[in-house]
Amino acid sequence: MNWVLKVRAAGSLDRMGLQIPVSNMGMKVTNIPGAPPEILLATSDQDIATGSSAAVMQTIPVEIRYRAAGGNDFLKSAGDYLTTLTFTLIMVNL
């Protein structure tokens, strides 16, 4: 049995009605061997790391790098833009 760590965003980054599409934000797990390359955040589940079930029985820190793609979508008022990220750990049979 193996595990898969997934992530999804609740929606666009929002600040008082001003929005930046969440697809402008990249994300990558940096400390787990075999993690997929950077993904662009989305509102659907995406795999960001996998491993064996033995590893799940330990406490494993997960280091994540976030990156803003930039561009016209960031030409907004300065401030905090928020969304919720949901991480889900799933055990899978191979």
C-alpha positions as CSV (number, residue, x, y, z in Angstrom):
1,M,0.0,0.0,0.0
2,N,1.3,3.5,-0.9
3,W,0.2,7.0,-0.1
4,V,-0.6,10.1,-2.2
5,L,-0.7,13.7,-1.0
6,K,-3.1,15.9,-2.9
7,V,-3.8,19.6,-2.8
8,R,-6.6,21.8,-4.1
9,A,-7.5,25.5,-3.8
10,A,-10.9,26.7,-2.7
11,G,-10.9,29.3,-5.5
12,S,-9.1,32.4,-6.7
13,L,-6.9,34.5,-4.4
14,D,-9.2,37.2,-3.2
15,R,-8.9,40.6,-1.5
16,M,-12.2,42.5,-1.1
17,G,-13.6,41.3,-4.4
18,L,-10.3,41.7,-6.4
19,Q,-9.2,38.3,-7.6
20,I,-6.1,36.7,-8.9
21,P,-6.6,33.3,-10.6
22,V,-5.1,30.5,-8.4
23,S,-3.7,29.1,-11.6
24,N,-1.1,31.9,-11.4
25,M,0.5,30.2,-8.4
26,G,3.0,27.3,-8.8
27,M,3.7,24.8,-6.0
28,K,6.3,22.0,-5.6
29,V,7.3,19.6,-2.8
30,T,11.0,20.0,-2.5
31,N,12.1,17.4,0.0
32,I,10.4,14.1,-1.0
33,P,12.3,12.2,-3.7
34,G,10.1,11.5,-6.7
35,A,7.7,14.3,-6.1
36,P,6.2,15.6,-9.4
37,P,7.5,18.8,-11.0
38,E,5.8,22.1,-10.1
39,I,2.1,22.2,-10.5
40,L,-0.1,25.2,-11.0
41,L,-2.8,25.3,-8.3
42,A,-6.3,24.5,-9.3
43,T,-9.7,23.9,-7.6
44,S,-9.5,20.2,-8.4
45,D,-7.2,17.7,-6.5
46,Q,-3.7,17.4,-7.8
47,D,-1.0,14.9,-6.7
48,I,2.0,16.7,-5.1
49,A,3.9,13.7,-3.5
50,T,3.7,9.9,-3.2
51,G,5.5,7.4,-1.0
52,S,5.3,4.0,0.7
53,S,3.0,3.2,3.6
54,A,6.0,2.6,5.9
55,A,7.0,6.3,5.5
56,V,3.5,7.4,6.5
57,M,4.0,5.8,10.0
58,Q,6.7,8.4,10.7
59,T,6.4,12.1,11.0
60,I,7.6,13.5,7.7
61,P,8.0,17.2,7.3
62,V,6.8,18.4,3.8
63,E,8.6,21.4,2.4
64,I,6.7,23.2,-0.2
65,R,7.9,26.0,-2.6
66,Y,5.3,28.5,-3.9
67,R,5.9,30.7,-6.9
68,A,3.8,33.5,-8.4
69,A,3.7,33.4,-12.2
70,G,3.3,37.2,-12.4
71,G,1.7,39.0,-15.4
72,N,-1.3,41.2,-15.8
73,D,-3.3,39.3,-13.2
74,F,-1.1,40.8,-10.5
75,L,-1.7,44.4,-11.5
76,K,-4.1,44.9,-8.5
77,S,-4.1,46.9,-5.3
78,A,-1.4,45.9,-2.9
79,G,-2.5,43.8,0.1
80,D,-3.2,40.2,1.3
81,Y,-4.9,38.0,-1.2
82,L,-6.3,34.9,0.4
83,T,-7.6,31.4,-0.5
84,T,-7.8,28.1,1.3
85,L,-5.6,25.2,0.4
86,T,-6.9,21.7,1.3
87,F,-4.3,18.9,1.6
88,T,-5.5,15.3,1.6
89,L,-3.4,12.2,2.3
90,I,-4.9,9.1,0.7
91,M,-3.7,5.4,1.1
92,V,-3.9,3.5,-2.3
93,N,-3.5,-0.1,-3.3
94,L,-1.3,-0.8,-6.2
